[in-house]
Amino acid sequence: MLRKIWLVAAQGFVLVAATLFLFDIFGPKPVPLHQAQVVTVKETAELPAPVRPVPLSFRDAAGKAVPAVVNIYTSKTLRREMSEGEQLLRRFYGLPDERSLNPRLVKPAAA
C-alpha cells in the first residue's frame, strides 16, 4: 500500500516539474519594471512638390481617362426547331420566330 502511494506521489511530482519546466521555456516572459522605454519623435523635412501637375477640373481628368475606356458589345441569336404548339403560340401572341439573347435585337412581328 505504501508503495502505491509512493509511486503516485513520484508521478505527480514529475508531472508538476515537467509542467513548470515547459512553462518556463515556452511561457510568457515578464517585462522588467526598472527599464523605462524612451520614445524619440523626429520631424522630417517637407515633402517635395509633385513633378506632374494635378488636373484642376473634371474635364482635364476625363480627357486623360477617355482613351482607356473600352466598350464591348456582343449578341448571339439562338435558332432551334420549335414544336407545333410553340409555333401556334408564337403566331397567336405575335412573337418572332427567332429568339435572341439581346432584347433590343428582337424585332416586333409585322401586323
N, C-alpha and C positions, 0 to 999 in steps of 0.2 A: 504494500500500500504506500509506504514511504517512497518507494522507488518511482511509482506513478506520479506522485506529487512533485518529486524532484525533476522528472522529465518534462512535465507540463510547465513548471517554473522556468526551466532552462530554455525551452522553446519560446516561451513568452518573452524572456529576456533577449533572445536572439532576434525575434521579430521587432521588438522595440528598438534595439540597437541598429538594425538594418534600416528601419524607417527613419530614425534620426540621422543616420549617415546619408541616405538618399536625399532627405530634405535639406541637409547642409550643403550637398553638392549641387542639386538642381533647384532648390528653393529660392525665393526672392532674397536679395541682399539688402540689408538695412542701409539707409542713407546716413552718413555721419553728420551729426548736428554741428560740429565745430567748424566745418568748412562752408564758408559763405560763397555763393556764386555771384560773380560780378558780371553785369551786362554792360557792354560798351556800345553806345549809339554813335555812328559816324554819318555825317551828311555827305552826299556825293555832289559833284558839280552838276550844273544844269544839263539837261539832255540836249543834244544837237538838234537844230531845226531840221524838219523833214526835207529831203532832197527834191522830191517831186511836189508840185503844187496840188493841194487838195481841191477837188471840184467844189465850186461855190454854189452851184444850183443843181436842181434835179435834172435839168436839161443837159448839163455837162456830164453828169454821171450816166444818164440814159444814153447819151451819144456814144460813150465808151462801151456800154454794155450791149448795144443793139447788134453788133456783128456776132456776138456769141449766142444769140437766140436762134434756135432751130425749131421749125415746125414740121412734124412728120405726120402725114395723113394717109391711112391705108383703108381699103374696103375690100370685101370679098362677097361674091354672090354665090349662094348655095343653090344647086339645082338637084332635084331628086324627082323620082316618079311619085305622082300623087295618086291616091286611091280615088275611086269614082265618087265616094262620099265627100272627100275633101274637095274635089273639083266642083261638085254641086254646091257645097257651102261657099267656096270662093266666088262662084258666079252669083250666088244669092246675095252675098254681102258686098259684092263689087271689089273684091281684093285682087291684086295682080297674081299672075301665075308663078312669078319668080319671088323668092323670099330672100331678102338681103339682110346682112348683119347691121347695116347702117340705115336707120330710118329715113335719113334725108335722101337716100337713093331710091326708095320705094316710090314709084310713080303712081298717081291715082288712076283708077280704071276709067276708061272712056265711057261717057254716059250715052 
